[in-house]
C-alpha cells in the first residue's frame, strides 16, 4: 500500500485591543475563521467479486498455453489492456501494479469560526495587594465532514456492502462492509472568569495567593457544563515555593462520536444466553439469572451459532461530556539562581469516559453484572423468541480511568569564562494507571502502570553547551524497564523469556550556529548509537516510545523575516 495526500488551509483573523481605567485594564476582541481541506490518497490492490474486472491468472509454463509467440507471459483472458501480474518477491512491474490497483480518494474538511470578547484588570485592593481578574465570552462553531471514496461507499441494491476495495470483504456476502460519509457540527457558547486573591504578604512568609477560575460552556449537542480550577500558592521565601491545585475539566464528544453514519455489517458473535454458554463468564450465576430475567429459557439455542448477526455501527447523539478531576501538589526549591528543583504529585481521574465495545462484549455486559445492565441491553434487538436481530455498536459513556505519579524537574545553569552550560532533567514516575472499559464491572480493571507503553519511569536529560553564537546539545531519552504482558500465564512464554522489556536509552546530538538575528544554521543526529527497538511483537517496528528508524541525520536553516 502506498499513500500521499494533498490539502489546503485558509485562515483569517482580526484582533483588536484597548486599555481602560488609566491603563490598569485591557479589553480584547477577536474574530477568526479557518478552513482546512485534506485529500489523503491511498493506492491499494483492487479486488471485486466480478471476475471480468480482474486480470486472469498468469503462468509462464509452456504447457499452460498463455505465453505469446516469444514465450512472454500474457493474461489468460486475452484482454490487450491487461498487464500480467507477478506477485512473487515484489516482481510486479509498475504497469501491472497500475492495472491491478486503484487510487482511493477521501476528502476531509474542517471549518472553525471563533468570536471572543475578554477584558482584564484590577478589581479592588486587599491588605496584601490588588485583586487581579480576567473575564470574557467566547463563541465557537465547529464543522467537520469526511467523504470516503465512492468505491468504499458501495452498497448493493439490497443494502449489503458491495465488498469493494477500501471496505471489508467478509467470509460471506452478508459480512461485507461499507463506509458512508461522516458529517456534523456543534456550536458552543462560553463565559469565563478567573481571579487571583493575595491573602498574605510579609507575615512570616513572603506571600500567599488564592487563585480561582470558572467556565460555563453551553453546547447545542450535549447541553451546559461547568468547569473550575482552584489553587493555593505559598511562597515561604526566595528559596521555597509550594502549590496545590484542584480542577474539574470536561471533554465534549467529537463529531465522529456523535454523527458517525449508520453502517450495517454481518458479524459472528457468541451469545452468553445460549445453553452452551450459560455456565461461562466471570459469574455464571449472574449470567443465568439475568438471562432468565430477559425471558430466555435455560435450553435456549441461539441461531447466531450457525450464522452471522447484523451489527449496526453508528454515532450516538445521547453522549455526555467526559469529566476529569485533577489534583496536583508540589514545591519548587531554588537554593540559588542557577539551580531549580521542582517536585509535583499528580492524580487524575476520568469518569463517563467515551468508549466503544465490540458486539460480543455488548452481549456479555448486558447479562454478566449483578443485574441487567440497561445501557448495554438497550443496544440489542431481539425477536419474540429471544433470537438476536441486530446489535448496535456505538460510543457510550461507560469507561473510567485514573492515574497518579510524581514529576521531577531539575534545571542547572553553570557559567564559564566566556560560555555557559545548561543542564535539565525531566522525569516522571507513574505509580498507578488503571482503566475500566465498563466502570460498573469491578472485575474489568486493566492495571497499565509498568507495562509496555506505560513504564513506571521515564526521563529526558538535556545538556547544552553554548559559546558565543555556537551551541551543542546532547539529549538522553531514558525508558525504564516494563512488563511485556501483565496478564500472561507462566506457561505462555518459553523459559528464556522473563516477560520483561529491558530499559532503553537513546542519545541524540544537535549543533547550531546563529549567524545573526535572522539566520540560524543547524544539524543533528538522532539515535546516535543506532539503538534498535526491543525485538518483541508490536515493539520491533518502533512506535511512540521506541525508535524504529535507527540513526537519522538532519540539517537545515531557520530564517526570520
Long-range contacts (C-beta under 8 A, 24 or more apart in sequence): 1-42, 1-43, 1-44, 2-42, 2-43, 3-40, 3-41, 3-42, 3-43, 4-40, 4-41, 5-38, 5-39, 5-40, 5-41, 6-38, 6-39, 6-41, 7-36, 7-37, 7-38, 7-39, 8-36, 8-37, 9-34, 9-35, 9-36, 9-37, 10-34, 10-35, 10-36, 20-121, 21-121, 21-122, 24-121, 24-122, 25-119, 25-120, 25-121, 25-122, 26-119, 26-120, 26-121, 27-117, 27-118, 27-119, 28-116, 28-117, 28-118, 28-119, 29-116, 29-117, 30-114, 30-115, 30-116, 30-117, 30-118, 31-114, 31-115, 32-112, 32-113, 32-114, 32-115, 33-111, 33-112, 33-113, 33-114, 34-110, 34-111, 34-112, 35-109, 35-110, 35-111, 35-112, 36-109, 36-110, 36-111, 37-107, 37-108, 37-109, 38-107, 38-108, 38-109, 39-105, 39-106, 39-107, 39-108, 40-105, 40-106, 40-108, 41-103, 41-104, 41-105, 41-106, 42-103, 42-104, 42-106, 43-101, 43-102, 43-103, 43-104, 44-101, 44-102, 44-104, 44-165, 44-166, 45-100, 45-101, 45-165, 46-100, 46-101, 46-102, 46-165, 47-164, 47-165, 47-169, 48-162, 48-163, 48-164, 48-165, 49-162, 49-163, 49-169, 54-100, 55-79, 55-82, 55-83, 55-84, 55-85, 55-99, 55-100, 56-82, 58-84, 58-85, 58-86, 102-151, 102-165, 104-148, 104-149, 104-151, 104-152, 104-165, 104-166, 105-149, 106-146, 106-147, 106-148, 106-149, 106-152, 107-145, 107-146, 107-147, 108-144, 108-145, 108-146, 108-147, 109-143, 109-144, 109-145, 109-146, 110-142, 110-143, 110-144, 111-141, 111-142, 111-143, 111-144, 112-140, 112-141, 112-142, 112-143, 113-139, 113-140, 113-141, 114-138, 114-139, 114-140, 114-141, 115-139, 123-195, 126-197, 126-198, 126-199, 128-198, 128-199, 128-200, 128-201, 128-207, 128-208, 129-198, 129-201, 130-198, 131-195, 131-196, 131-197, 131-198, 132-195, 132-196, 133-193, 133-194, 133-195, 133-196, 134-192, 134-193, 134-194, 134-195, 135-191, 135-192, 135-193, 135-194, 136-191, 136-192, 137-189, 137-190, 137-191, 138-189, 138-190, 138-191, 138-192, 139-187, 139-188, 139-189, 139-190, 140-187, 140-188, 140-190, 141-185, 141-187, 142-185, 142-186, 142-187, 142-188, 142-255, 143-184, 143-185, 144-182, 144-183, 144-184, 144-185, 144-254, 144-255, 144-256, 145-181, 145-182, 145-183, 146-181, 146-182, 146-183, 146-256, 147-181, 148-179, 148-180, 148-181, 152-178, 152-179, 153-178, 153-179, 153-180, 153-181, 154-178, 159-264, 160-264, 161-264, 161-265, 168-265, 170-265, 170-266, 170-308, 172-266, 172-308, 174-266, 174-308, 175-265, 175-266, 175-267, 175-308, 176-265, 176-266, 177-263, 177-265, 178-263, 178-265, 179-263, 180-261, 180-262, 180-263, 181-261, 182-255, 182-256, 182-259, 182-260, 182-261, 182-315, 183-255, 183-259, 184-255, 184-258, 184-259, 184-315, 185-255, 186-219, 186-220, 186-221, 186-252, 186-255, 186-258, 187-219, 187-220, 188-217, 188-218, 188-219, 188-220, 188-252, 189-217, 189-218, 190-215, 190-216, 190-217, 190-218, 191-215, 191-216, 192-216, 194-229, 205-234, 205-235, 205-236, 205-237, 206-235, 206-236, 206-237, 206-238, 207-233, 207-234, 207-235, 208-232, 208-233, 208-234, 208-235, 209-233, 217-250, 217-252, 219-252, 219-321, 221-252, 221-253, 221-258, 221-317, 222-252, 222-253, 222-319, 222-320, 222-321, 225-250, 225-252, 225-321, 238-334, 239-333, 239-334, 239-335, 240-331, 240-332, 240-333, 240-334, 241-331, 241-332, 241-334, 242-329, 242-330, 242-331, 242-332, 243-328, 243-329, 243-330, 243-331, 243-332, 244-327, 244-328, 244-329, 245-326, 245-327, 245-328, 245-329, 246-325, 246-326, 246-327, 247-325, 247-326, 248-323, 248-324, 248-325, 248-326, 249-323, 249-324, 249-325, 249-326, 250-321, 250-322, 250-323, 250-324, 251-321, 251-322, 251-324, 251-354, 252-321, 253-316, 253-319, 253-320, 253-321, 253-354, 253-395, 256-315, 257-315, 257-316, 257-319, 257-354, 257-395, 258-315, 258-316, 258-317, 258-319, 259-315, 259-317, 260-313, 260-314, 260-315, 260-394, 261-314, 261-315, 262-312, 262-313, 262-314, 263-312, 263-313, 263-314, 264-310, 264-311, 264-312, 264-313, 264-390, 265-310, 265-311, 265-313, 266-308, 266-309, 266-310, 266-311, 267-308, 267-309, 267-311, 267-359, 267-391, 268-304, 268-307, 268-308, 268-309, 269-304, 269-308, 269-309, 269-311, 269-359, 269-360, 269-363, 269-388, 269-391, 270-304, 270-360, 270-363, 271-302, 271-304, 271-305, 271-363, 271-388, 272-363, 272-364, 272-366, 272-367, 272-368, 273-300, 273-302, 273-367, 273-386, 274-300, 274-301, 274-302, 274-304, 274-305, 275-299, 275-300, 275-301, 276-305, 281-364, 281-367, 281-368, 282-368, 282-441, 282-443, 283-368, 286-367, 286-368, 286-369, 286-370, 287-367, 287-368, 290-366, 290-367, 290-368, 290-369, 290-371, 290-372, 291-367, 293-372, 294-367, 294-372, 294-377, 294-382, 294-386, 295-386, 296-386, 297-386, 300-386, 302-387, 302-388, 303-387, 303-388, 304-387, 304-388, 309-359, 309-388, 309-389, 309-390, 309-391, 310-389, 310-390, 310-391, 311-359, 311-390, 311-391, 311-393, 312-390, 312-391, 312-392, 312-393, 313-393, 313-394, 314-392, 314-393, 314-394, 315-394, 315-395, 316-394, 316-395, 316-396, 319-354, 319-395, 319-396, 319-397, 320-352, 320-397, 321-352, 322-350, 322-351, 322-352, 322-353, 322-354, 322-397, 323-350, 323-351, 323-352, 324-348, 324-349, 324-350, 324-351, 325-349, 330-407, 337-413, 338-412, 338-413, 338-414, 338-415, 339-410, 339-411, 339-412, 339-413, 340-409, 340-410, 340-411, 340-412, 341-408, 341-409, 341-410, 342-407, 342-408, 342-409, 342-410, 343-406, 343-407, 343-408, 343-409, 344-406, 344-407, 345-404, 345-405, 345-406, 346-404, 346-405, 346-406, 346-407, 347-402, 347-403, 347-404, 348-401, 348-402, 348-403, 348-404, 349-400, 349-401, 349-402, 350-399, 350-400, 350-401, 350-402, 351-400, 351-439, 352-397, 352-398, 352-399, 353-397, 353-398, 353-399, 353-400, 353-401, 354-395, 354-396, 354-397, 354-399, 355-395, 355-396, 355-398, 355-399, 355-437, 356-393, 356-394, 356-395, 356-396, 357-393, 357-396, 357-398, 357-437, 357-438, 358-393, 359-391, 359-393, 361-437, 362-391, 362-392, 362-393, 363-388, 363-391, 365-438, 365-441, 368-441, 369-440, 369-441, 373-440, 398-437, 398-438, 398-439, 398-440, 399-435, 399-436, 399-437, 399-438, 399-439, 400-435, 400-436, 400-439, 401-434, 401-435, 401-436, 402-432, 402-433, 402-434, 403-430, 403-432, 403-433, 403-434, 403-449, 404-431, 404-432, 405-429, 405-430, 405-431, 405-432, 406-431, 418-467, 418-468, 419-465, 419-466, 419-467, 419-468, 420-465, 420-466, 421-463, 421-464, 421-465, 421-466, 422-462, 422-463, 422-464, 422-466, 423-461, 423-462, 423-463, 423-464, 424-461, 424-462, 425-459, 425-460, 425-461, 426-459, 426-460, 426-461, 427-457, 427-458, 427-459, 427-460, 428-457, 428-458, 428-459, 429-456, 429-457, 430-454, 430-455, 430-456, 430-457, 430-458, 431-456, 447-486, 448-486, 450-482, 450-483, 450-486, 451-482, 451-483, 451-484, 451-485, 451-486, 452-482, 452-483, 452-484, 452-485, 452-501, 452-538, 452-539, 453-482, 453-543, 453-544, 453-545, 454-482, 455-479, 455-480, 455-481, 455-482, 455-501, 455-545, 456-480, 456-481, 456-482, 469-513, 469-514, 469-515, 470-511, 470-512, 470-513, 470-514, 471-510, 471-511, 471-512, 471-514, 472-509, 472-510, 472-511, 473-509, 473-510, 473-511, 473-512, 474-507, 474-508, 474-509, 475-507, 475-508, 475-509, 475-510, 476-505, 476-506, 476-507, 477-505, 477-506, 477-507, 477-508, 478-503, 478-504, 478-505, 479-503, 479-504, 479-505, 479-545, 479-546, 484-536, 501-534, 501-536, 501-539, 502-534, 504-531, 504-533, 504-534, 504-545, 504-546, 505-531, 506-531, 506-547, 517-560, 518-559, 518-560, 518-561, 519-557, 519-558, 519-559, 519-560, 520-557, 520-558, 521-555, 521-556, 521-557, 522-555, 522-556, 522-557, 522-558, 523-553, 523-554, 523-555, 523-556, 524-553, 524-554, 524-555, 525-551, 525-552, 525-553, 526-551, 526-552, 526-554, 527-551, 527-552
